[in-house]
Each structure stands twice: as C-alpha cells, then as structure tokens.
C-alpha cells in the first residue's frame, strides 16, 4: 500500500469517526459505498470536505465524474494524486 492510500484510509476513519476499524481493515479496491465499506451520501459529503481541506482538491458535485472518484480508496488516491498535493502533507496536517 502506498503512503497516499494509507493517508486516505486514515482520513476516512478520522473524518467519519469510524472507531471500530483500522486502516488495515479497509481494502484499497473495496467499494466505499453499499456492499463495501457501507458509506452513505452524508459520509460522501463529509469525506469530500475532508479531502478538499487536507489535499487541496476541488470537487464539483454537479460533475458526473466526481462519483467515479469515490468508488474506492484506490480511485480516490488516483484523483488526489492528479488534482491535489498527492503523497505530500496536507494543508492542515502540519497545524494538527
């Protein structure tokens, strides 16, 4: 697992307050919604805001491709790597 995927898994757990799981419990290619991790639309909004804060990515809810970025940790990592800060530190991490 690369550092960006690990960072995204930790962000998912942190921002959604998923106390029962660890990053190792989240399969990188597992769907984040429905049968996979079981996230819902509210979780998607919270995760989207957290991604914007940490990685500086821009998400557009009206853009049809946005949904495809949230398929799995792997697809989120590819999106962040191309749009955001990639594997570098997030904007707010140094302040934490």
Secondary structure, DSSP 8 states (H G I E B T S, - for coil): --HHHHHHHHHHHHHTT-TT--GGGS-TTS-SBTTSS-B-HHHHHHHHHHHHHHH-----TT-THHHHHTS-HHHHHHHHHHHS-TTS--TTTTT-
